[in-house]
């Protein structure tokens, strides 16, 4: 029988979010994990034979304060989950490119002056 476990975890940033997901998915019996709640601070784990107390204590040891909110059976009706992860990119938010403007050519006249000294 599938069960759903909801744990509220205090997370500081993206690094702690990835730690939480890594720990949750590594637990035995976990089939899926995701963040829910208004502030995306609740971890929702679905699977078979999940030990909620062990998972909560693991999260407390590695990430920080974690509270077990609910343990129940997973229903077929799923709520809309919101997962927001910023795209990891190595580029800068503002890209620089050379300005595009027309190049103007000016004619240069060369005259042969023979009255001047050739050294100068």
C-alpha positions as CSV (number, residue, x, y, z in Angstrom):
1,X,0.0,0.0,0.0
2,X,1.4,3.4,-1.0
3,X,1.7,6.0,1.7
4,X,2.3,9.7,1.6
5,X,4.5,11.4,4.1
6,X,4.7,15.2,4.5
7,X,7.7,16.7,6.4
8,X,8.2,20.5,7.0
9,X,11.9,21.3,6.6
10,X,13.7,24.6,7.2
11,X,15.8,25.2,4.1
12,X,18.2,28.1,3.4
13,X,18.7,27.9,-0.3
14,X,19.0,25.7,-3.4
15,X,21.9,23.8,-1.9
16,X,19.9,22.6,1.1
17,X,16.9,21.9,-1.2
18,X,19.1,19.5,-3.3
19,X,20.4,17.9,-0.1
20,X,16.8,17.3,1.1
21,X,15.8,15.7,-2.2
22,X,18.9,13.6,-2.3
23,X,18.2,12.2,1.2
24,X,14.5,11.7,0.5
25,X,15.1,9.8,-2.7
26,X,17.8,7.7,-1.1
27,X,15.5,6.4,1.6
28,X,14.3,2.8,1.1
29,X,10.8,2.5,-0.5
30,X,10.6,6.1,-1.9
31,X,9.0,6.3,-5.3
32,X,8.7,10.1,-5.7
33,X,9.5,13.2,-3.8
34,X,8.7,16.9,-4.3
35,X,8.1,20.2,-2.5
36,X,4.7,21.5,-1.7
37,X,3.2,24.3,0.4
38,X,3.0,28.0,-0.2
39,X,6.6,28.6,0.6
40,X,7.8,25.2,-0.9
41,X,9.1,24.3,2.6
42,X,7.2,21.0,2.9
43,X,8.6,17.8,1.5
44,X,6.1,15.3,0.2
45,X,7.3,11.7,-0.2
46,X,5.3,8.9,-1.8
47,X,6.2,5.3,-1.7
48,X,5.8,1.9,-0.1
49,X,7.1,1.0,3.4
50,X,8.6,4.4,4.1
51,X,9.8,4.9,7.7
52,X,8.8,8.5,8.4
53,X,10.5,8.8,11.7
54,X,13.9,7.6,10.3
55,X,13.5,10.0,7.3
56,X,12.7,12.9,9.6
57,X,15.7,12.2,11.9
58,X,18.0,12.0,8.8
59,X,16.8,15.3,7.6
60,X,17.3,16.9,11.1
61,X,20.9,15.6,11.3
62,X,21.9,16.8,7.8
63,X,19.8,19.9,7.0
64,X,18.3,21.3,10.1
65,X,14.9,21.6,11.8
66,X,12.4,19.1,10.4
67,X,8.9,18.4,11.6
68,X,6.7,15.4,10.6
69,X,3.4,16.9,9.5
70,X,1.4,13.9,8.3
71,X,1.5,10.2,7.4
72,X,-1.3,8.7,5.4
73,X,-2.2,6.6,2.4
74,X,-1.6,8.1,-1.0
75,X,-4.8,8.6,-3.0
76,X,-5.2,8.5,-6.7
77,X,-6.3,12.2,-6.6
78,X,-3.2,14.3,-6.5
79,X,-3.1,18.0,-5.8
80,X,-1.4,20.4,-8.1
81,X,2.3,20.4,-7.1
82,X,4.4,23.5,-7.7
83,X,8.1,22.9,-8.1
84,X,10.2,25.9,-8.8
85,X,13.9,25.4,-9.5
86,X,15.9,28.1,-11.2
87,X,17.7,27.0,-14.3
88,X,21.3,26.4,-13.8
89,X,23.2,28.2,-16.4
90,X,26.8,29.3,-16.7
91,X,26.0,32.5,-18.6
92,X,25.6,36.0,-17.3
93,X,22.1,37.4,-17.2
94,X,23.1,40.3,-19.4
95,X,25.0,39.3,-22.6
96,X,27.4,41.8,-24.1
97,X,27.7,42.2,-27.8
98,X,29.5,44.8,-29.9
99,X,27.3,47.7,-31.0
100,X,26.1,47.4,-34.6
101,X,26.5,50.7,-36.4
102,X,27.6,51.4,-40.0
103,X,31.3,51.9,-40.6
104,X,32.1,55.1,-42.4
105,X,35.1,55.3,-44.7
106,X,36.7,58.7,-45.4
107,X,38.8,59.2,-48.5
108,X,42.4,60.2,-47.8
109,X,44.3,62.1,-50.4
110,X,48.0,61.5,-50.7
111,X,50.0,64.2,-52.4
112,X,53.6,64.0,-53.5
113,X,55.5,66.9,-51.9
114,X,58.9,67.1,-53.4
115,X,59.9,70.4,-51.9
116,X,60.3,68.9,-48.3
117,X,63.3,67.1,-47.0
118,X,63.1,63.4,-47.3
119,X,64.5,62.8,-43.8
120,X,61.7,64.5,-42.0
